[in-house]
C-alpha cells in the first residue's frame, strides 16, 4: 500500500470533536495534539557547543507561558506580532506563543537591514516585536514609540522571552483562540523597499499543506530534522519546522551554512531529514566526489560503476543497496544516519538528484511558492522522477493554461494551501488569480500522465540563485535611481552553470548622455572616453552592491552604447534584454 493510499493524516479523526473541530486543526491545536502523543520526545534542540534540548512537554509549557504574557498586555485575536532573529528554540517558542494567543505572526528575514525591517514592521501593523540582541537597540530606537512591547530572543538580555512574567490563566480575559480559517501569518516575499507585499496564510493553509505533503513522503516521530536555512522562509517554516512538530520529531537548529559546521551538526545530531537548497547539496556532493577521485582512477571507476548498478536497482526494483555499499562514503559526509534529503527553493540539476539516489540516499525535490504555503509537489521516494519537481499533492488541483504544442504553459493551482491574498493589497490579490479562482504561479511547465510536474521556465522577472534565494530585479534597479549618471538600468538573471542550472545577476546600464565624450570623428563609443564611462558605471555597481545582501549582488555588468527599447509608458521592454546567455 502506498503512502498516498493510507493517508497519514487519518489519525486526526481520533481528535476531531475533542482537541479541535472542523477538517483541520489550527497550528496551536496541532502542537497540543503532538505534545499529548509524544510529551517526552525531544522537540527543539541546539548544539552550542553542548546539546541543549526542550521536550515537547517543556516546549508546550513555555509556549503557554509566553502566550499568557502576551495576552496580559492586550495581544489577542487578530493582533500582529513580528518575530525576527536567527534560527533558535526561542524563535520557535515565540512563533507558537503568538499563535496560541490567537494573534498573527509576522516572521521577518533577520538579514535585512534595520531600516528594511522597520519598514516591514510598520507595513504589517505589528504591536509587539521579538528580536535577537544584535538589532534590538536599532529597531527599538525606531519602533518603541509605535509598539506595545519589544522582547529579546537572546538569553541573559532584558526582556528575554523565557523569563517574561506570565499571570495565571484565571486572571486573564477568556482566550479568543483563532479558528482554522483565520489568518495565521504574513510572509513578506518582496518589496523590502517601497510598498512591501505580504502573503496572508491561514492556519488551514499551513496545516493542510503540512499533512498533505506527507501523502508523498513518510515522516515519523523518531525523525530528526535539521533547520539550517532561515526559518522565516516559507520553505523551512513548513517543510522543517511545521512538519517536525506535526509528528513529534526532533528539530535541530543550525546556525551557519559553513560545510564543516554542517557536517558536524549532521553527525552529532544523527539527522535523518536534511532539507536544503541546491547550492548546499552541490557542495556536499562535490566533497564526496573529491574524496573518491583522490583514491585514484581505479577506485573512482569502480565506485562509479557500483553507483550505476545501485541506482538501477533502486529505480527499477525499489531496493536500496547503496546505503550499505557506500556506508563509509556517506559516513564521511555525515549522511550515514540520513533517511531523506529534500531539495527546494531553486532548480536542481537532474544529475545531482540521480547521484544522491545512486549513493543510497532517498533524495527528493519539490516545488511551490510562498503563496501556496509553499509545497505543491513532491517526488515520492517510492516512485521518483529525476527530471520532475514532483507529483502534485493529494487534494490539490493543478492545470496548465494555454499550453503550447508540447503541453507547456502557465501553471495554475487550487487547493487548501493557496493563500488568502496579499495584506492590504486587494488589486494585487485580484491580479494573482484567474477569474474562476485559480492561483497564477507565473511559472511555466507541463504535467505528465501521472500528474508529475516538469518546470521549463520561471516567473518572467524573478531570478532564483543557486542558493535558492528569490531576487526581484526591480528592488535592485530602484537602487540606481539615486544616480543621475545612469539613464537606464535593467537587472536580470544569466546562466552561470548549465549543469546546475544556477543563475547569476546581471545589470545592463545605459549611461546618461552627458557622460559620453565624442572623439574627433564624432564617435562617442570608442577611445579613452568610453573606457572612463565604463569604469564609472562599474564604480556605481560596486556602490550599489555594498548596500545589498550577498545573494542579491550583481556579478556581471554590461555597459550599453545604445539605449534599450522602451514602451510608450517609458518602461524598458524587459524581454528585449532579459536572461542573456
Helices and strands as residue ranges (DSSP letters): H 3-6, G 8-14, H 27-37, E 42-47, E 51-55, H 56-72, E 80-84, H 89-100, E 104-107, H 114-124, E 128-131, H 133-143, G 144-146, E 149-152, G 161-163, G 169-171, E 183-190, E 197-202, H 203-213, E 224-227, H 234-236, I 237-242, H 243-247, E 250-253, H 259-269, E 273-276, H 278-293, H 297-317, H 322-325, H 327-332, E 340-343, H 350-358, E 362-369, G 370-372, E 374-378, E 390-392, E 397-401, E 409-414, E 421-422, H 426-431, E 439-447, E 452-457, E 463-464, E 470-471, H 473-477, G 478-482, E 486-497, E 502-511, G 513-515, H 527-546, G 550-552, E 556-560, H 574-577
